[in-house]
Every structure is written in structure tokens, then in C-alpha cells.
Amino acid sequence: MSTDPYRIFPKATKIQRDELRASIESVGISHPVCVDEHKNLIDGHERRDAAEILGHDWLAGADVRIGLTDIQKKSLAIEMNLWRRPIHLTRTKRNELIEIYLRANPELADERIGSLFGVSQPTINRRRRSLIQMNKMPKVEATIGKDGVKRKVGARWICKSGEEFDSVIPNIRVNDVHGLLRLNDNETFRPFGKLQSHHTDSIHLPQTEYSTPEWLFEKIDDEFNFTLDVCASPQSAKCPRYFTSDDDGLSQSWAGETCWCNPPYHRHLISAWITKAYEESRQPDTTVCLLIPTFFREYAWWKKYVVAGEVRFIHPFIRFQRCDGEGTALKDVILIVLGKKYKPMTSGPVIGMNQTSA
């Protein structure tokens, strides 16, 4: 076996290796490996080892990533493994992986990274501050949260009194104090984060609509050949046949169709579309592909319906263009494939591009 610089997770047990080898012998490699341009494995070491024993071509269908740095490859390996399956890690190993991921993705918010590793936001923040103090990563001005929105980080300071506030504020720049706001003449203070209730986690809202990037849709359409876009507008539709808000796709039949669905990403709207997609996918000869953001993983409908389909991970984050051309939104999304011929709780080929979308 060759040296594997990106084999950063513990090796599988003998029982796990035997089960994997039996699966590959029966149906082949269902989830292709990921390699760099030098054929170094980024993800899929156990699959490669099992395939070599069986004499299979482990590079068949490989997801090749070109131009990534060493730390980016390690970060990608972490992401692919932790999203796909639960892994038991010692505290030391977990902290090591958190540091690698932070250094590769300093722009991601602590809460977002914490959800990936299953730890709290303060845990990630402590590792971040330690790395910054040791000059192992830069201090960023803004971070991207679980909802894809970029927010100013700034400095934080807990004020003990109005007198202290008035004595400190004149000596620092306004942009350095994003931690607290002064609300009234009684020197009342409130954490800044709790005032940010005006932002939305939605892509599709009545007043703001975004379109799926053409390169992403074309890659998926090449495999599925969609016949119907069930949630669209004339500006964003990806298929000749589509349902608009006036048609009300939730009340229409999708039976017998191969459906594309990029639903509203608002927490009060998306669950109805997920439920509808699952119910329609139970119909004969019906397939539904859903493009949904990962920040809903803790919602009840995710655990009930999303696990009923095949998952296609998408890399990198996707930048959606507003239909009116006035802006973009960066989202971490995955593709869920629902249909009777797709096995629940499985993952298909990773969807990506060799260079990031601007």
C-alpha cells in the first residue's frame, strides 16, 4: 500500500473492513473515492484497500480535485467523512481535526463548525483563539454562518456599568465594539447578536428569488433528464414544463415525472415541500431531486424524510444569483434523491467543479 498523507481518521475495524469488502464484491464501489491530481487519496481509503484486494479498479468514477492546498485537502477529507457517517473520536484527535478544519476555513462561523463536529460553539471559539494567538490562522473580519449569511465579527466587550462605558468608548474605534449596543438613556445594554432578528435564512421568498447556477443544474440534469420543475418562476425555471406560485406545485400531481425541486429555504415553508416530495416519490416511475441547505439537519422533517433518500454531497459552497441581478447568496447545499429505486440512507457520487463558482 502507498503512503496516504490524507488518511487522518482511524482505520476501520476488521468487521467493518470485511463488511465493506463484501459490499464491493456484490455491487461494486457505490460511492467513488476522491483523489487529487497526483492520485493521492483524499477520501475513500478503506474502499481503495478493499477494491485492491478484490482486484477492482478503485479509480473508476473517482472524484478528482485539482489545485487544492494540503490543508484544503485535509479539510475536505474531514468534511466528507463527518457528513457521511458518525465517527467516534478521542478528544485529542477531535481537537486535532478541529484545528485543521479551522485553519482551512477561517471564514466559517464557530457555530457552523461546531455542528459538523458535534461540539458547542464555545469549544470551537477556544480553538480559534488559540490558533490566532499562535499565528497559525488569521483573524477574520466576518464569518459565514449556518444559513450562508456573512456577518461582521468585530470585538466583544462585556460592560459592567454605564460609567465604565462612558470612560472606555472614547478611547476605542466604533468598529471595534460590535459586542454591545446602547439602547436608551438608562445605560441599558444588550448582546448585539440578539438584535439580528431581521435577517432571513431564505433563498426563495416572495420578494426575493434566486436561481440555481446553470453549471450545477446541468451536471445533475445530465444524469436524471428532468421533465418537470415543480417550484419555479418564469425567470428561474430549469425545465420547459414547470409550476409557478400561481400553479401551486404543492397541490399538483408529480406522478410519473422526474422532478427538479429547489424549494423555498425559509424554515416555515420548506417542510411542506419536503413532505410533498417524499409522498410523490412513492408513486410509480417518479423521482424527485431536492436541493436543500444543510443548516436544517436538526429539524424533525430532516430526520424523517431526508434519510429516506440518497444523498449527493456538493462541493464547494454554491453561490446563487438573484433573479433580478441585484445580489447573490452563498449556501452550503446537498442533493437528496427520492424514489423507489434509490436506497435510503445511502450516498451517491459527489457533485463538484474543479474551480469555485464566483
C-alpha positions as CSV (number, residue, x, y, z in Angstrom):
1,M,0.0,0.0,0.0
2,S,1.2,3.5,-0.8
3,T,1.7,6.3,1.8
4,D,-1.5,8.2,2.4
5,P,-0.9,11.8,3.6
6,Y,-4.6,12.5,3.9
7,R,-5.6,9.4,5.9
8,I,-6.4,11.3,9.0
9,F,-9.2,9.2,10.5
10,P,-8.7,6.0,12.5
11,K,-8.7,2.8,10.4
12,A,-11.9,0.7,10.2
13,T,-12.2,-2.4,12.4
14,K,-11.7,-5.9,10.8
15,I,-15.5,-6.4,10.9
16,Q,-16.1,-3.1,9.1
17,R,-13.5,-3.9,6.5
18,D,-15.0,-7.4,5.9
19,E,-18.5,-5.9,5.5
20,L,-17.2,-3.2,3.1
21,R,-15.3,-5.8,1.0
22,A,-18.4,-8.0,0.8
23,S,-20.5,-5.0,-0.3
24,I,-17.9,-4.0,-3.0
25,E,-17.7,-7.6,-4.2
26,S,-21.5,-7.7,-4.5
27,V,-22.4,-4.3,-6.0
28,G,-19.0,-2.5,-6.7
29,I,-17.9,0.8,-5.3
30,S,-21.2,2.7,-4.8
31,H,-19.6,5.9,-3.5
32,P,-16.5,6.8,-5.6
33,V,-13.2,7.7,-4.0
34,C,-11.9,11.3,-4.0
35,V,-8.3,11.9,-5.1
36,D,-6.1,14.9,-6.0
37,E,-4.3,15.4,-9.4
38,H,-1.3,13.4,-8.1
39,K,-3.6,10.3,-7.3
40,N,-3.3,10.9,-3.6
41,L,-6.4,9.7,-1.8
42,I,-8.4,12.4,0.0
43,D,-11.4,10.3,0.8
44,G,-12.1,6.5,0.4
45,H,-9.0,4.8,1.8
46,E,-11.0,1.8,3.1
47,R,-12.8,1.5,-0.2
48,R,-9.5,1.6,-2.1
49,D,-7.9,-1.0,0.1
50,A,-10.9,-3.4,-0.3
51,A,-11.1,-2.8,-4.1
52,E,-7.3,-3.6,-4.5
53,I,-7.8,-6.9,-2.6
54,L,-10.7,-7.8,-4.9
55,G,-8.8,-6.7,-8.0
56,H,-11.3,-3.9,-8.8
57,D,-10.4,-0.6,-10.4
58,W,-10.8,1.7,-7.4
59,L,-10.2,4.8,-9.6
60,A,-13.3,4.1,-11.7
61,G,-15.6,7.2,-11.3
62,A,-13.2,8.9,-9.0
63,D,-13.9,12.5,-7.9
64,V,-10.6,14.3,-8.9
65,R,-9.9,17.6,-7.1
66,I,-7.3,19.8,-8.8
67,G,-5.4,22.8,-7.3
68,L,-6.2,22.3,-3.6
69,T,-3.6,23.1,-1.0
70,D,-2.5,20.5,1.6
71,I,-4.7,21.9,4.3
72,Q,-7.7,22.2,2.0
73,K,-7.4,18.5,1.1
74,K,-7.3,17.6,4.8
75,S,-10.3,19.8,5.4
76,L,-12.2,18.2,2.6
77,A,-11.4,14.7,4.0
78,I,-12.8,15.8,7.3
79,E,-15.9,17.2,5.7
80,M,-16.7,14.2,3.6
81,N,-16.2,11.7,6.5
82,L,-18.1,13.6,9.1
83,W,-21.1,14.5,6.9
84,R,-21.4,10.9,5.7
85,R,-21.2,8.9,8.9
86,P,-20.8,9.1,12.7
87,I,-17.2,8.5,13.8
88,H,-16.0,8.1,17.4
89,L,-13.0,10.3,18.0
90,T,-10.9,10.8,21.1
91,R,-10.8,14.3,22.5
92,T,-7.2,14.7,21.3
93,K,-8.0,13.5,17.8
94,R,-11.1,15.6,17.6
95,N,-9.2,18.8,18.6
96,E,-6.5,18.0,16.1
97,L,-9.2,17.7,13.3
98,I,-10.9,20.9,14.5
99,E,-7.6,22.8,14.2
100,I,-7.1,21.5,10.7
101,Y,-10.6,22.5,9.6
102,L,-10.4,25.9,11.2
103,R,-7.1,26.7,9.5
104,A,-8.6,25.7,6.1
105,N,-11.9,27.5,6.7
106,P,-11.3,30.5,8.9
107,E,-14.2,32.3,7.3
108,L,-16.8,29.8,8.7
109,A,-18.6,30.7,11.9
110,D,-17.9,28.8,15.1
111,E,-21.5,27.5,15.4
112,R,-21.3,26.1,11.9
113,I,-18.0,24.2,12.5
114,G,-19.4,23.1,15.9
115,S,-22.4,21.5,14.2
116,L,-20.1,19.5,11.9
117,F,-18.0,18.1,14.8
118,G,-20.9,17.8,17.2
119,V,-19.4,20.2,19.8
120,S,-20.5,23.6,21.2
121,Q,-19.7,27.0,19.7
122,P,-17.5,28.0,22.8
123,T,-15.4,24.9,22.1
124,I,-14.7,26.0,18.6
125,N,-14.1,29.5,19.7
126,R,-11.5,28.4,22.2
127,R,-9.6,26.6,19.5
128,R,-9.9,29.5,17.1
129,R,-8.5,32.0,19.7
130,S,-5.6,29.6,20.5
131,L,-4.7,29.3,16.8
132,I,-4.8,33.0,16.3
133,Q,-2.6,33.6,19.3
134,M,0.0,31.1,17.9
135,N,-0.2,32.8,14.5
136,K,-1.4,29.6,12.9
137,M,-4.5,31.2,11.4
138,P,-5.6,34.8,10.6
139,K,-8.2,36.8,12.5
140,V,-11.1,37.3,10.1
141,E,-13.4,40.4,9.9
142,A,-16.5,38.4,9.1
143,T,-17.7,34.8,9.2
144,I,-20.3,32.8,7.2
145,G,-23.0,31.2,9.4
146,K,-25.0,28.0,9.0
147,D,-27.5,30.0,6.9
148,G,-24.9,31.1,4.4
149,V,-25.1,34.8,5.6
150,K,-21.8,36.6,6.1
151,R,-21.7,38.7,9.3
152,K,-19.2,41.0,10.8
153,V,-17.3,39.5,13.7
154,G,-15.8,42.6,15.4
155,A,-14.7,42.7,19.0
156,R,-16.8,41.9,22.1
157,W,-16.7,43.6,25.5
158,I,-19.0,43.0,28.4
159,C,-19.7,46.3,30.0
160,K,-20.2,46.4,33.8
161,S,-21.8,49.8,34.0
162,G,-22.8,53.0,32.2
163,E,-19.9,54.8,33.9
164,E,-17.4,52.2,32.6
165,F,-18.9,52.5,29.1
166,D,-18.5,56.3,29.0
167,S,-14.9,56.0,30.2
168,V,-13.9,53.3,27.7
169,I,-15.8,54.2,24.5
170,P,-13.9,57.4,23.7
171,N,-10.6,55.5,23.6
172,I,-11.5,52.9,21.1
173,R,-12.8,52.9,17.5
174,V,-16.5,52.4,17.0
175,N,-15.9,49.4,14.6
176,D,-14.1,47.6,17.4
177,V,-17.2,47.3,19.6
178,H,-19.7,45.2,17.9
179,G,-20.3,43.2,21.1
180,L,-22.9,45.5,22.7
181,L,-25.3,48.3,21.8
182,R,-26.6,51.2,23.9
183,L,-30.3,51.1,23.8
184,N,-31.6,54.1,25.9
185,D,-30.7,56.8,28.3
186,N,-30.8,54.5,31.3
187,E,-27.5,52.9,30.2
188,T,-29.2,49.6,29.3
189,F,-27.1,47.1,27.2
190,R,-28.0,44.0,25.2
191,P,-25.8,41.5,23.4
192,F,-25.5,42.6,19.8
193,G,-26.3,39.1,18.4
194,K,-29.8,39.1,19.8
195,L,-30.7,42.2,17.8
196,Q,-30.1,40.4,14.5
197,S,-33.6,39.0,14.1
198,H,-34.2,40.9,10.9
199,H,-32.1,38.6,8.6
200,T,-33.7,35.7,6.8
201,D,-32.4,32.2,6.0
202,S,-34.4,32.0,2.9
203,I,-33.4,31.9,-0.8
204,H,-36.9,31.7,-2.2
205,L,-39.1,34.4,-0.7
206,P,-42.0,36.3,-2.4
207,Q,-39.9,39.5,-2.6
208,T,-36.5,37.9,-3.3
209,E,-36.0,34.9,-5.7
210,Y,-32.7,33.2,-6.5
211,S,-31.8,30.8,-9.3
212,T,-29.9,27.6,-9.3
213,P,-26.5,28.1,-11.1
214,E,-26.6,26.6,-14.6
215,W,-23.4,24.6,-14.2
216,L,-24.8,22.8,-11.1
217,F,-28.2,22.1,-12.7
218,E,-26.6,20.8,-15.9
219,K,-24.4,18.4,-14.0
220,I,-27.4,16.9,-12.2
221,D,-29.7,17.0,-15.3
222,D,-27.1,15.1,-17.3
223,E,-27.9,12.1,-15.1
224,F,-31.6,12.5,-14.4
225,N,-33.0,14.2,-17.5
226,F,-35.7,16.2,-15.6
227,T,-39.1,16.5,-17.1
228,L,-40.7,19.0,-14.6
229,D,-39.5,21.8,-12.3
230,V,-42.1,21.8,-9.5
231,C,-41.1,25.0,-7.7
232,A,-40.1,27.8,-10.1
233,S,-40.9,31.1,-11.8
234,P,-40.6,32.0,-15.5
235,Q,-37.2,33.6,-14.6
236,S,-35.8,30.7,-12.6
237,A,-37.4,27.6,-14.3
238,K,-34.9,24.9,-15.3
239,C,-37.3,22.8,-17.4
240,P,-39.7,23.6,-20.3
241,R,-42.6,22.4,-18.0
242,Y,-42.7,24.0,-14.6
243,F,-45.1,25.0,-11.8
244,T,-45.1,28.6,-10.6
245,S,-46.6,30.0,-7.3
246,D,-49.8,30.6,-9.2
247,D,-49.9,26.9,-10.2
248,D,-49.2,25.9,-6.6
249,G,-46.9,22.9,-7.1
250,L,-47.9,21.6,-3.7
251,S,-51.4,20.9,-4.9
252,Q,-50.4,19.4,-8.2
253,S,-49.6,15.7,-9.0
254,W,-46.0,14.9,-9.8
255,A,-46.7,11.3,-10.6
256,G,-44.7,9.7,-13.4
257,E,-42.3,12.7,-13.6
258,T,-38.6,13.1,-13.0
259,C,-38.8,16.3,-10.9
260,W,-36.4,19.0,-10.1
261,C,-37.2,20.9,-6.9
262,N,-35.2,23.8,-5.4
263,P,-37.8,24.7,-2.7
264,P,-38.1,27.9,-0.5
265,Y,-35.4,27.8,2.1
266,H,-37.4,29.5,4.8
267,R,-37.9,27.4,7.8
268,H,-41.7,28.0,7.8
269,L,-42.1,27.0,4.1
270,I,-39.6,24.2,3.3
271,S,-41.1,21.4,5.4
272,A,-44.2,21.3,3.2
273,W,-42.1,20.8,0.1
274,I,-40.0,18.1,1.7
275,T,-43.1,16.2,2.8
276,K,-44.7,16.6,-0.7
277,A,-41.5,15.4,-2.4
278,Y,-41.4,12.3,-0.3
279,E,-45.1,11.4,-0.8
280,E,-44.9,11.9,-4.6
281,S,-41.7,9.9,-4.8
282,R,-43.7,6.8,-3.6
283,Q,-45.6,7.0,-6.8
284,P,-44.6,4.6,-9.7
285,D,-41.9,5.8,-12.0
286,T,-41.5,9.1,-10.0
287,T,-38.2,10.5,-9.0
288,V,-37.7,13.8,-7.1
289,C,-34.3,15.6,-6.7
290,L,-34.3,18.2,-3.9
291,L,-31.6,20.8,-3.5
292,I,-31.7,21.8,0.2
293,P,-29.4,23.6,2.6
294,T,-27.5,21.7,5.3
295,F,-28.4,24.0,8.2
296,F,-31.8,22.3,8.6
297,R,-30.2,19.0,9.7
298,E,-31.6,19.3,13.3
299,Y,-35.2,19.7,12.1
300,A,-37.7,16.8,12.6
301,W,-38.6,16.6,8.8
302,W,-34.9,16.1,8.0
303,K,-34.7,13.1,10.2
304,K,-38.0,11.7,8.9
305,Y,-37.7,12.4,5.1
306,V,-34.2,13.3,4.1
307,V,-32.8,10.0,5.4
308,A,-35.3,8.2,3.2
309,G,-33.3,9.2,0.1
310,E,-29.9,9.0,-1.5
311,V,-27.6,11.9,-0.6
312,R,-25.3,13.6,-3.1
313,F,-22.8,15.9,-1.4
314,I,-22.0,19.2,-3.3
315,H,-18.6,21.0,-3.1
316,P,-17.8,23.9,-2.8
317,F,-20.5,26.2,-1.3
318,I,-22.9,27.3,-4.0
319,R,-23.4,31.0,-4.9
320,F,-27.0,31.6,-6.0
321,Q,-27.7,34.6,-8.2
322,R,-30.8,36.8,-7.6
323,C,-33.2,36.7,-10.5
324,D,-33.3,40.5,-10.6
325,G,-29.5,40.5,-10.8
326,E,-29.1,42.6,-7.6
327,G,-27.0,40.3,-5.5
328,T,-26.0,36.7,-4.6
329,A,-26.3,34.3,-1.7
330,L,-23.7,31.7,-0.6
331,K,-25.2,28.4,0.6
332,D,-24.0,25.0,1.7
333,V,-26.4,22.6,0.0
334,I,-26.9,18.9,-0.7
335,L,-28.9,17.0,-3.3
336,I,-31.5,14.5,-2.0
337,V,-32.7,11.9,-4.5
338,L,-36.1,10.4,-3.6
339,G,-37.7,7.5,-5.5
340,K,-38.4,3.8,-5.1
341,K,-35.2,2.7,-6.9
342,Y,-33.0,4.7,-4.6
343,K,-31.8,3.2,-1.3
344,P,-32.5,5.2,1.9
345,M,-29.5,6.5,3.9
346,T,-27.0,6.0,1.1
347,S,-24.7,8.4,-0.7
348,G,-24.0,8.8,-4.4
349,P,-21.2,10.5,-6.3
350,V,-20.0,13.9,-5.0
351,I,-21.1,16.8,-7.2
352,G,-18.4,19.5,-7.7
353,M,-16.4,21.6,-10.1
354,N,-12.7,21.9,-10.4
355,Q,-12.8,25.6,-9.7
356,T,-15.1,27.6,-7.4
357,S,-18.0,29.5,-8.7
358,A,-17.9,33.2,-8.4
